[in-house]
Amino acid sequence: MKMNNSEVAKLATKALLYEVSISPKAGLVSRLSNGSHKDMDFYTFIDSALSLDEYFSECFVYGQENDFYSLNFFKNLRDLGKKAEKEMYKATNGINTHKGTIFSMGILISVLSSYFKEADEIDLKVLSNKIKNMCSPLLNELENTNDFSTYGEKAFKNYHLTGARGLAISGYDIVLLDGINKLKEFTKSLDFETSCILLLFYYISILDDTNIVNRANFETLKEIQILCKNLYEENSKFLSKEKIRDEMSKLNDIFIEKNISAGGSADLLILTIFIHFLIYEKV
């Protein structure tokens, strides 16, 4: 299954473009709606996704050329991410469209690339464990920060939610050992877009999304999780395309009314789509 940097970057960029195109989606920008976002639209996300193609390629080359087990591997990777953030902001006129994905996809691609030096086929459990090992310093970083400037840091300070860092510390097991299997299963009965919408219900139901907490509050997050758990359980039994889309459309209305957005779950969906392309579709 050996792949090169341009092939992997193409799949990652394609995953970003697919995710923003999916509609309806809980408070998120899609091809048909800006969701709860007044400062960005579908085209902002296209510009952003295309600006990151080179970064994804660089992450792959970085993983190939550097020693995964060295102390500076993660630190220097994050410097690449900071550079990519500047490119994103340039492309979007200062709007944060994919900051979370720059972090998560950078980790995933660089570790994947390093893994390809040892094996031809991907074992997702091994990949998850490698990410866990690399990202273990992040917990210490969160616990010792005095600068609560980001959504994630504020949510950690107020509610002890670990946010994007926590997902990295867990090795993205929610995606690599769980979500990807669900998506594959759904696509046996549903079209790809509806399968992704159903998976989004699941991710929202289990993720302590710091985007929701910071745009509303902790209680709203818990209410939304319970609602989505019920919607997911019911819809995963019947797998009706019309019902799933209708329920998500109603949920989108609720999110817009509350001015919240499932941004953390969207990041997970992007990673899942990427892994799906990588394993089941190839380039």
PyMOL commands that set and color helices and strands:
alter all, ss='L'
color gray80, all
select helices_A, chain A and resi 5-21+42-51+53-65+73-92+99-116+124-135+137-143+151-159+163-169+173-186+192-206+210-215+218-238+241-258+263-281
alter helices_A, ss='H'
color red, helices_A
deselect
rebuild
show_as cartoon
